[in-house]
Amino acid sequence: MPAMSFVTHLESTADATSLPARTLQTLHGGKPLLVRYDLDAVRKVMAKDTLRLRAPTLWRYRELLPLERDENLVTLGEGLTPLLPCPRLGAALGCSRLLIKDEGQLPTGSFKARGMALAVSLAKELGVTRVAIPSAGNAGGALAAYAARAGIECFAFVPEDTPVVNVSECVLHGAKTFLVDGLIGDCAKIVREGAQRFSWFDMSTLKEPYRIEGKKTMGLELAEQCLWRLPDAIFYPTGGGTGLIGMGKAWDELQALGWIEPGRRPRMYSCQAEGCAPIVRAFEQGLDASPAIDAPSTSASGLRVPKALGDFLVLREVRASKGRAIAGREQRIGHWMSLCARLEGIALCPESAICLDALEQALARGDVKRDDEVVVFNTGAAQKYVEVIRTTPPRLSWRDVDWGIVERAAG
Ligand SMILES: *Cc1c(COP(=O)(O)O)cnc(C)c1O
């Protein structure tokens, strides 16, 4: 591997201003930055046929990632998650070619690991010694773990109603963790205001350019797993939107490399919970940016984002791909989680249960055909959501076993 990167510059999504890459950057004109590469040079040194010889982590796409020096690479072995055919769940839904890409198997149990592997590696490379993040779900724990791996000090500010596992994993990995009596926006304000006083680097969603590059590897990986012929439709749960933006960026770069056909991009379905669906509202009203949701409410904590910084990028990708933004029903989350777990053995996070509800709606409307190839992303492991999955099975005494209880449970 060369000790160099193919990055040319960072590009502002506000006005395409070009900014230097080898220095710490946040937003420009209040909008996120995208990493740009010399793809002609990449094409000369990287061949898609030799990829399979590389280690099964996201670092196999090294030339399409921004890191300069291998010694700064911070890894927990992330990437290459399985793409699992789901015939029984598909039959229940009326969708004959359904696949789930199981990101719940990543370090820290969610796809946030991809973004943080890149963001923390680059933070290390650029000399950051202290990071901070507002988080209402999986991002905090993922940052805490990668920061620990890198020997970087981490501060996490989490709303009081954050799922207990997410709070505990921050503490477990040694992040200085604070329970805030407000919403995610209030936590973000603390991170912003403390930046001067504590000189920490703000790792909030889209406020630094590298988490998208990590999420981009979902798209690269999916393309490689599908033998460079992408599926018809992708259902993806949208909170901050980095996953959708990252995958769109992956298709752009693969097209520029000539590795995928331009005319065959998947329709992107952005799925949100009805209790917090700013992108869906904007999509339906034909707006370029979303309104802010006042009182977001859903058990899918990763989707509790009242207004995403990159909303306009998500909307652009969804529309350009001829997809849709769809709101899933909160009261169906338990149904889809248990159906998928029982029929396929895959423990979906509530965010991805919302995707199945959206898929059911899209099938009913005819947006998605029965024989379309559909990929649903499971962005996290159900096991992290004890508040959602907790149940009490029937009790049994071992001293005097009541076999009637067991018999009633038998199939
Ligand atoms: C953060 C998160 C999301 C939303 O991700 P974005 O790509 O930022 O929209 C979805 N699901 C889970 C489990 C998450 O942790």
The ligand as an ORCA input file, in Angstrom:
! r2SCAN-3c Opt
* xyz 0 1
  C     -27.194      6.759     13.180
  C     -28.082      5.666     12.806
  C     -28.936      5.755     11.684
  C     -29.039      6.989     10.832
  O     -27.881      7.126     10.084
  P     -27.558      8.224      9.016
  O     -26.825      7.507      7.939
  O     -26.704      9.230      9.672
  O     -28.832      8.796      8.510
  C     -29.672      4.640     11.353
  N     -29.634      3.509     12.095
  C     -28.850      3.392     13.179
  C     -28.859      2.127     13.945
  C     -28.037      4.463     13.560
  O     -27.243      4.328     14.631
*
